[in-house]
Amino acid sequence: MNNNKINLSGYIIYIFSIIVLLTSFYFDVDGSGTPLSGDFRDTWPYVVKLKESFFFDPSPWTLHFPLHYFFLSRLNFIFSDPNDVRLIFCLISLITPYLFYLCLKTKYKNKNNNILFIISAIIFLTPSYIYSAIWANDNNLSYIFILLGVYFFLKYTEKFEQDSKLYISFFFLALACYSRQYYSVFYAFFLIFFLKKTDYKKYFSLLVYSALLALPGVYFLYKFPMLYSNLVFSGNIFNTIFTNVVSIFIYTLPILLINIFYGNFKIIKIKNILIYLVLSLFLFFIIFLMHDLNTMGQNGGIFFIASKLIFGNYLLFYIIFIINFTLILLIFNNKFDLFFLFSILIVISGIITLQKYFEPLFFIFFFLFSKSKFKDIFLDNKIASINLIIYHFLYYIIAISDVIYKFSFI
C-alpha cells in the first residue's frame, strides 16, 4: 500500500461531506433556537458599518473583536447581497478540513495519508462547523487561523529551525484571538510549550513579538471597554465544570466504543477504571454540593434537557458526568493532556455554553496534541476511522432533527 496516496474511499467521504454541507446551506440549516442565523441577522448592521470605518463600537451588536466582521464587510463590497456573502464564506470554510489534513500529514509522516484524509473529514460533519459555514459565523474563521497556526507550529517543531515558521505560527494564532477572544488560552499554551523548548533569548524575543501582536487588541479594549466589561460569565465555576464535562461526552463515547469494538483492550485496564471511577464520584459530590441548579437551565446543554424529559429530574445528567469524567481520566491519562483539556473546559464559562465551543477544538486537541493511546486505532485502521465519521454524521442528523428540543415543548 502506498502511504502517500489518497484513495477512492477518502475522496468519496470528502465529496459526500461537501454535498452534506452545500445541501445544508440550501435549506438554511441552523441549531436549536436558530442561534447562528440570529447572530448573522443581528451582527449584519455592524458589518455594514465597518464598510465606512474600522473603529466603530461593536458592543451594540457583538462582544467579539471585529476581525471576522471586517472580513465580511470586505466581501460585502464585492457581493452586495448578504446571502451571497454567506455563500462565499461557506465555500471558504471548505478549507478548514483540508488544513486539518495538512496538520495530520505533518504530524504523522509515517501514517497512511488516506486514513489521515478520512479523519480530517470529521470536521465536515460537526454541527457547529456546518452551522457556522452556512451563517458566516466567526467560529469557522477562527479555526482556519488556528489550523494555519498549528500547521506552521508543527513545521517548526520538526527540527526547531527556521524561526520564520515560528513567528508565522504565532501570527495566525493571534488572528484567531482577534476573531474570538477566548482562543487566547490556546495562544498561551503555545507560549508555555516554547518556554521549555527554547533558550531565554529566543523566548524573550517571542514574548516581545507577542506583545506587539497584542497591542491592537489592547488599544481596541481601551477604546471599547464594553467588549470585556459586558461579557457575562456563568458566575459558578461548578456549573461550568458540570456542563462542559457532560458536553464532550458526545466525543469521548465513540472513541471508547470503537476501541472496544476493535479489541483494543490492552489500553483499558480495569484497575485504572475503578480508580478513576472512585475519583470521579468524589469530585462529583464536591461539585454537586457547590453547583446551582437554578441557573443550569441557561447552559445545561442537551443532556440536561433530556434528563429532565426522561426522568423528570437530572439523574441522567449527573450519571453522564460521572461516566464521562471517568472516561476523560481513562482516555487522557497524561498530565499535560488533562491540564490542556480542563483549562479549555474551565475557560469556556459563559452564561450560555453551546456545544459549538468544543467543535472542532476537541478533535484538533485529540489528534494533534494529546498523547492518548486511544487515537492509535483511528490512525492505523481505515474502517475504525470511517466508523468515527459515520457516528458524527448520525450525530449531525440528530442535531438538525432537533428531536430533544421538540419533545421539550410537547
Steps between C-alpha positions, in 0.01 A plus 500: 500500500623845410481710816533821301193440285145613574269222383145492368353449849651827620370697200152347531476604866619852416257538210215365713589742780510797262158401364366487856635850565365653179162330544486636853576846363218469248253421780640768737566243772560646845530385860227485764337839544667622177801649686732533198248652260396733781860598557548568128185712492593697811862565403444584132440871578846503661647344184345782298637760744849359458486586131524864611759474777678231700461684830133461579395386843392137441325455837145584375526197271771270634760463775754338270800671343422639152739301279240254372237767441758720327575208268128464423480874432776465238303221335193722513678754280510234229175317575220735601249228592562363854404152378776518240744589777376197693558276199853628442583452867354149485730419208798651685415274796573198281869566565467416871492116475780505242716710732430240769621234257822694431561521875437126541729425207776713650454347846485135387743464211509121525124451500274425205395824334164359395411426863613848604288646219198308628560613858518863391151470348358473851500881514258507206240315706511690828179703534689806620718509189200462269287762677793741510578448131138556401455816707846654456580468869837600644546150640618366162734789423657445843569136419655585166747722685553242776576222253735724301676583827518133597633405154793742520554401863533135397728595213725691737512226765617240247855631543460816707650693214380782275379746760283664233258205526477554874408865462255424220336244729450753779374758252216272391424402859473870582254544213290222654494699825386808308210295367400352838661621819494174694747340257759702688531195726610301192765764430617474862550123471740547211696755700522255791622227264783715366604602851647149536623462142697818428775703660413814696619736227271350238214474749538865596485602134185288466344679797584838347347386171188381685473834678511679165230271365289578807526879468207541258282296734606700805426824315162370385407398856613841627287672238201266544521353855148355467653212302624370836283667762174388335599134477274282713662200667323208662576635848541144626810304403335178615213551255761549229683178589176303512380629164826480308602155622159364401509683164811321373345159577382518138865472391651270763230232473573393139873504568455245777241287318700474177814403694301229680333381179838447334634314801748760615471379859867531593457874565188446712600381846226413748712615793537846349129520422412426863747760627370762256139415590565550871674830428211607275244419770699697756522805274135463403384534860715810551376664181141390570504679834637819344304529172183705458221306332285813462740651245593178317211543257690771317796283416408146597512363148315220324556238770368736764177541301476129412548397862206716609281364218580132560516483879330819613826578680871536419611148586614420145696826483686416823565140396648614167727741688637215714541271198665761282733630770616139533539473122700823486742368762523170312548641150720794598714344772784743445559804720549733204185374329289548812644845563430607143149351489379629835646843433278520194199362688536762772584796274184445293275626778240731350151531643394294196742226396423352159620172352667696220774620734648147499464430127743439339737608782469158666620319186789740445613434856437124492673421171773764487606561859380233739723207587198271533546144379130490420564689175734232359215280378374784280846579364566135406160360406303650210173330598527632856542852362203455267291384795593819683386699195171307486439565870543874455278502193226338710572754775448777244172349378372479858616857566313648203190293579475701823328198652575574866395863478182405313406256773573762764211708368247215475 
